[in-house]
Amino acid sequence: MIRKHAAFAGLVAAGLVFAAGPAAAYIGPGAGLSLLGALWGVAAAVVAALLFLLLWPLRRLMRKRPSVQQRAQPVRAAEQDRSPAQVPR
């Protein structure tokens, strides 16, 4: 019984869709440009979000990595602690 109602509803919906006449409407260039601008904004937001997600691990690695000055400090401190007789030549 339910299948008969679903089939009938589908036929009625298809009949209404195909029986509709052409729309006599004009969409000006301003509406089209607004739509394109909105789509470009959405596309740019998606690309920015993907770049952020892809580059986030690299940024974290760069922050954790010590700078050249920080890496050279232990070497300089060790050289200052040695007496001239202990420094290899």
N, C-alpha and C positions, 0 to 999 in steps of 0.2 A: 504494500500500500504506500509506504514511504517513497519507494522508488518511482511509483507512478506520479506522485506529487512533485518529486525532484525533476523528473523528466518533463513534466508539464511546465514547471517554473522555468526550466532551461529553455524550452521552446518559446515561451512568452518573452523571456529576456532577449533571445536571439531575434525574435520578430520585431521587438521594439527598437533594437539597435539597427537592424537592416532597413527598417521602414522610415527611419529618420531622414529628413531632407538635408540638403547642404546648408551650412550655416552662412548667413550673409553678414559676416563680421569682419572688421578690419582691425588688425593689430598694427599700430604705428611703429616706426623705427625706434622710438624711445623705449617702448616695452621690450623690444628685442635686445637693445643695448643694456637695459637694466638686467635682463635675464643673463646675458653673457657676463656682465660684471659680477653678478652674484656667483655664477659658476666658477669664474676665475678666482674669486675670493675663497671659495670652498676648496678648490684644487690647490691653491697656495697654502692653505691651512693644513691640508692633509700632507703635502710634501714637507712642510716645516716640521710637523709632528713626527714624520718618519725619519727625517734627518736628525732630529733631537734624540730619538730613541736609538738610532744607529751610532751616533757620536758620543752618547753618554758614557759608555764604558771607556772610550779613549780619553775623555776628559778626566775621568777618575784616575786612570793610570798615570796621566801626566801630572796630576796633583800629588799623588803619592810618591812619585819619583823625585829624589832629592836633586837640587840644582847643582851646577858645577861648583859653585862656591861652597856649598854644604859638603860636597864629597871631598873637596880639597882640605877642609879644615882639620880632620883627624890626622892627615899626613903632616901638615905643618906643625900641629901640636906635638906629634911624636918626634919630629926633627928638633924642635926646641928643647925637649926634655933630655936629649942625648948630649953627652959631653963631646968635645971635639975628638977625643980619642976613640969614641964608639962609632962615629960616623964613617961608614965605608967609603973608600975612595977608589 
